[in-house]
Amino acid sequence: MAKFTDYNLRSEIYEALTALHFKEPTAVQAKLIPVILQGHSVVGQSQTGSGKTHTFLIPIFQQYDAENQNVQAVITTPSRELAQQIYEAAKQLGSTFSESDQPRISLYVGGMDKSRQIHQLKNKQPQIVIGTPGRIKDLYQAGELDIHTASTLVVDEADMTLDLGFLPDVDAIASAMPEDLKMHVFSATIPQKLQPFLKKYLSNPVIEEIPSETVIAPTIKNILVGTKGESKDTLVYNLLTMGNPYLALVFANTKKRAHELTKSLRSRGLKVAEIHGGIQPRERKRTMQQIQHLDYQYVVATDLAARGIDIPGVSLIINDGIPTELEFFIHRVGRTGRNGMSGTAITIYNPDEENRVQMVENMGVKFEPMTYAHGELKSGYDRRRRQKRAKTTAKLDPTMIGMVKKKKKRVKPGYKRQIKNNIARDAKYKKRVEERETLRAAKKAKKRSHGK
């Protein structure tokens, strides 16, 4: 098994990893850190929570040159929250360097004071740049940020960058950099539309797809609960309050639904944080800091949080329905049960979402069916049991099918027993008819033989 000590890193990096309690590299780290350190460009496909951030940060800090005062590395990511998260991780790694050698790390995202950023850039350029593609591109095109000196470009969450329409900005950034640029692309998926970009900038990259051992981590208890006519608002509240989760994260499919659910839970007395794209950046940043400081026990969010925010200590995930984009289901549930810790993920579904539940199961996800009653979750039934039973039930003739349907419409006490009795009588009648037909045929045959 690989160890970080195998990589012959700077003592400052080992000190920082010790403070993080990182002992052994994750699968993606073990595969790609040595390759990046050897000077290769890479494409790493790995699921959320697999350790991608330190996969590219560790080599950047290993190759960092304190005497070079120019921009040395640029890291782009599609969301402000994820940029902030990477920035904090980078600051932690840099904190162990001596005061004179500490790298200058700057964060550039939309929503921050651009004029202040420009003023700071006129005084001194950062050595490591982290931010959203649009803001980094704007500062470069304004002639303020000198990214043309960088030797490394990291494109994090490339599929999300593509989906949100930021790839042209990343293209503009990459085109401003040296021809011998080392580019590292990390993504949970590599869609076909991303291929032209990869071919344009990457020459013979090392491509690694890190498969998950299971679709859902074995540390996660993955539960499915039907509404059974109960409102989702009430069911979400009951599930949140039946225990005492360390930190519970509730996912809604839309900003409108997230706001409605937050309002409902607050009206019932819960202190709830609300995180989605409709919240102003400054307020969102403040709320995230409060969550990190454990000022909130309950958080309602859209899928922005599934891909862009890494909140440690999430012990309970509740899906307020199946996500519109099915792949987000894995990202949502993956927010809990991390680093070997146990976690619970509960997915609530309406009867009309049955097909979508089946589609999630077709991805390899296995649910434990349960029902909520009297303040607790109890083992439920296989919702497909009727389908399975139908396959093994004896086929009835049209007459009996009509009889069964007629009885079902009446729904009187004991109708099931009556149907069984009717089926038995019908079978007995058919047997008698068959016996009579056999007897008649035998008599006719006997007469014909006598006539001869």
BELLINRA-V307925 format. One line per field, one symbol per residue. ss: DSSP state (~ for helix, > for strand, _ for the rest). burial: I if it has 9 or more other C-alpha atoms within 8 Angstrom, else O. A space follows every 50 residues. Layout:
ss: ???
burial: ???
//
This chain:
ss: ___~~~~___~~~~~~~~~_______~~~~~~~~~~~____>>>>_____ _~~~~~~~~~~~~_________>>>>___~~~~~~~~~~~~~~~______ ____>>>>_____~~~~~~~~~~____>>>>_~~~~~~~~~_____~~~_ _>>>>__~~~~~~___~~~~~~~~~______>>>>>>____~~~~~~~~~ ~____>>>>__________>>>>>>>_____~~~~~~~~~~______>>> >___~~~~~~~~~~~~~____>>>>_____~~~~~~~~~~~~_____>>> >__~~~~~_______>>>>_______~~~~~~~_________>>>>>>>_ ~~~~~~~~~~~~_____>>>>>>__>>>>_____~~~~~~~~_____~~~ ~~~~~~~~~~____~~~~~~~~~~~~~~~~~~~~~~~~~~~~~~~~~~~~ ~_
burial: OOIIOOOOIOOIIIIIIIOOOOOOIOOIIIIIIIIIIOOIIIIIIIIIOI IIOIIIIIIIIIOOOOOOOIIIIIIIIIIIIIIIIIIOIIIIIIIIIOOO OIIOIIIIIOOOOOOOIIOIIOOOIIIIIIIIIIIIIOIIOOOIIIIOII IIIIIIIIIIIIOOOIOOIIIIIIOOIIOOIIIIIIIIOIOOOIIOOOOO OIOOIIOIOIOOOOOIIOIIIIIIIIIOOOOIIOIIIIOIOOOOIIIIII IIIOIOIIIOIIOIIIOOOOIIIIIIOOOOOOOIIOIOOIIIOOOIIIII IIIIIIIIIIOOOIIIIIIIIIIOOIOIIIIIIIIIIIOOOIIIIIIIII OOIIOOIOIIIOOOIOOOIIIIOOOOOOOOOOOOOOOOOOOOOOOOOOOI IOIIOOIOOOOOOOIOOOIOOOIOOOOOOOOOOOOOOOOOOOOOOOOOOO OO
//
